[in-house]
C-alpha cells in the first residue's frame, strides 16, 4: 500500500476559506470556555451538573470539534456572566 505524505500546512492551504473560518471560530469558543473554567476553578463534571448536561457533552465542547449553536453559546455566556464571543460592529 502506498502512503502519501502531506504536511498540515499543505492540508490547511487546500481547505476552503469557510472551513478554515469555521475551525477558527469553533476553536476560539472552545478555548474561551476552557479559559473561563480555569478562571472559575470549575471542572467538566461541575459545569455539566450546573447546566444539567452530561460530562461527555462538556468534553465535546472542549474538544474543539463541537458545532456550537447560538443557544449553547448563550447558555454558557449566561452561566459565566460574560460573553463567550464578541460580535464586531
N, C-alpha and C positions, 0 to 999 in steps of 0.2 A: 504494500500500500504506500502510496506517495503522500507526503505531508507538505503543506505549504507553510512557509514561514512568512508571517506578515506582522509588522510591528503595530503596537497600539496606536501610534500616531498615524500610520497608514490607514488603519481601520477608521479612526476618527475623521480623517480627511475625506474618507469615502461616504460618510454619513450625510444625510440630507440636513439642511440647516434647522428645520423644525424638530428633528430628532435630537440634534445637539442641544437646542434650547430646552426641550422637554427634560433631558437628562440634567442640564444645568439647574433648572428650577426645582426638580424633584430632589436632587442632592442638596440644594440650598435649604429647602424646607426640612429635610431630614437632619441636616447639620444644625439648623436653628433649634429644632426640637431637642436634639442631644445637648446643645449648649444650655438651654433652659432647664432641662432635667438636672444637669450637673450643678447649675447655679442654685437651684432649689433643693438639691440633695435628694431627688426623687428617683426611685428605682423603676424599672419597667413594670414590676408587679404592682407597686404603689400607684403608678399612673393608670394602669389598667383597671384596678379596683375603683379608683376615684372617678373614672369615666365610664364605668360599667362595660368595659371591653375585656376581651381575652388577652392575656400576656402575649400570645402569638401575634395578635394584631399590632401591638406596640412594637414588637420585634420587626414586623414587616415595615412599619413606618420608619424605623431607624435604619433599615437596610439600604435605603436609597432607591429601592425598586418598586415602591408602592405608588400607585397613581392616586394622589390625594384629591379628594373632592373639596369643593369650597366649604361644604358642611363640616367636614373633618377639620379643615384649617380653622374655621370659625370656632368649633368646639375647643380645639387646643388653644387658640388665642384667648378665648374667654376664660379657660381654666387657668392659664398662666398670667392673665391680666395684661397681656402685651401682644402685639401683632406678630404673627409668625412671618408675614410677608409685608413688604411695603410696596404700595402702588405708586409708581411715578406719575406725576401730573404733567 
